[in-house]
């Protein structure tokens, strides 16, 4: 497939993935990229998502939802083409508070896939990409 | 020791006000639709079902991220509630949602691990947290969540938190 066609196809799949998930739409998630190497999703800052009213910092739970969605997208985009996936476990490490007002960008990739399980790592940062906001590791089911 | 003859209404008002101060000021708790049911010092978090919580419309199932967020909110509120209990009961603090300066500082999540035991059904969910260990700086909390049956958990989690310093 020519490169531009491939990119168009990836963009379409990315858009459909988000549109099919009511919670991803409610959060306003934007799929920046998806392909065999993984997925990238960004979360625009929104006042409804604040966890600490004193500082305006986004709640950790929102980061969990972002990491989980991004990881699930990476599983679905894996070249072995899973039919469906569900989270088995997800561990999030919070490195620092995200800067209020800035979007948070997450990237996830499957670093190992078996017949029935995908092992995923994810990473998230705001505008300062040199200092991650959070990292995650997870195991996901693979329905074939 | 608390006054044995303190009027019941005063006790309830003090505790409900303090709990509301921890919960009502957080936009994300409201946005997700989480409320807290209090029996003495025991809290049960209630996540009211809404279509925006769905992650898999084909089943349908609650989004894994919603489940994680619900458990994390429950853990943080329980930890903050446990931390202020003695000061609140002794009258040293009186947190009030209407007075921003009176609001307790919240613990910060260090890490949080969620086990997904079964898929979340499109109906209300409940969770309770237990502070396993709370030191001056660090705390460890376990959370369990269920829907129809208390003994059939759909998710559980454990997390570590950094306790607020100086109030």
Boltz contact constraints between the chains, C-beta under 6 A:
constraints:
  - contact:
      token1: [A, 21]
      token2: [B, 55]
      max_distance: 6.0
  - contact:
      token1: [A, 22]
      token2: [B, 51]
      max_distance: 6.0
  - contact:
      token1: [A, 22]
      token2: [B, 52]
      max_distance: 6.0
  - contact:
      token1: [A, 22]
      token2: [B, 54]
      max_distance: 6.0
  - contact:
      token1: [A, 23]
      token2: [B, 52]
      max_distance: 6.0
  - contact:
      token1: [A, 23]
      token2: [B, 53]
      max_distance: 6.0
  - contact:
      token1: [A, 23]
      token2: [B, 54]
      max_distance: 6.0
  - contact:
      token1: [A, 23]
      token2: [B, 55]
      max_distance: 6.0
  - contact:
      token1: [A, 23]
      token2: [B, 63]
      max_distance: 6.0
  - contact:
      token1: [A, 23]
      token2: [B, 66]
      max_distance: 6.0
  - contact:
      token1: [A, 26]
      token2: [B, 52]
      max_distance: 6.0
  - contact:
      token1: [A, 48]
      token2: [B, 27]
      max_distance: 6.0
  - contact:
      token1: [A, 48]
      token2: [B, 31]
      max_distance: 6.0
  - contact:
      token1: [A, 49]
      token2: [B, 28]
      max_distance: 6.0
  - contact:
      token1: [A, 50]
      token2: [B, 27]
      max_distance: 6.0
  - contact:
      token1: [A, 51]
      token2: [B, 26]
      max_distance: 6.0
  - contact:
      token1: [A, 51]
      token2: [B, 28]
      max_distance: 6.0
  - contact:
      token1: [A, 52]
      token2: [B, 106]
      max_distance: 6.0
  - contact:
      token1: [A, 53]
      token2: [B, 25]
      max_distance: 6.0
  - contact:
      token1: [A, 59]
      token2: [B, 28]
      max_distance: 6.0
  - contact:
      token1: [A, 60]
      token2: [B, 72]
      max_distance: 6.0
  - contact:
      token1: [A, 60]
      token2: [B, 109]
      max_distance: 6.0
  - contact:
      token1: [A, 61]
      token2: [B, 69]
      max_distance: 6.0
  - contact:
      token1: [A, 61]
      token2: [B, 72]
      max_distance: 6.0
  - contact:
      token1: [A, 61]
      token2: [B, 73]
      max_distance: 6.0
  - contact:
      token1: [A, 64]
      token2: [B, 65]
      max_distance: 6.0
  - contact:
      token1: [A, 64]
      token2: [B, 68]
      max_distance: 6.0
  - contact:
      token1: [A, 64]
      token2: [B, 69]
      max_distance: 6.0
  - contact:
      token1: [A, 65]
      token2: [B, 65]
      max_distance: 6.0
  - contact:
      token1: [A, 65]
      token2: [B, 69]
      max_distance: 6.0
  - contact:
      token1: [A, 68]
      token2: [B, 64]
      max_distance: 6.0
  - contact:
      token1: [A, 68]
      token2: [B, 65]
      max_distance: 6.0
  - contact:
      token1: [A, 69]
      token2: [B, 65]
      max_distance: 6.0
  - contact:
      token1: [A, 87]
      token2: [B, 64]
      max_distance: 6.0
  - contact:
      token1: [A, 87]
      token2: [B, 116]
      max_distance: 6.0
  - contact:
      token1: [A, 88]
      token2: [B, 116]
      max_distance: 6.0
  - contact:
      token1: [A, 89]
      token2: [B, 115]
      max_distance: 6.0
  - contact:
      token1: [A, 90]
      token2: [B, 114]
      max_distance: 6.0
  - contact:
      token1: [A, 91]
      token2: [B, 113]
      max_distance: 6.0
  - contact:
      token1: [A, 92]
      token2: [B, 112]
      max_distance: 6.0
  - contact:
      token1: [A, 93]
      token2: [B, 111]
      max_distance: 6.0
  - contact:
      token1: [A, 94]
      token2: [B, 109]
      max_distance: 6.0
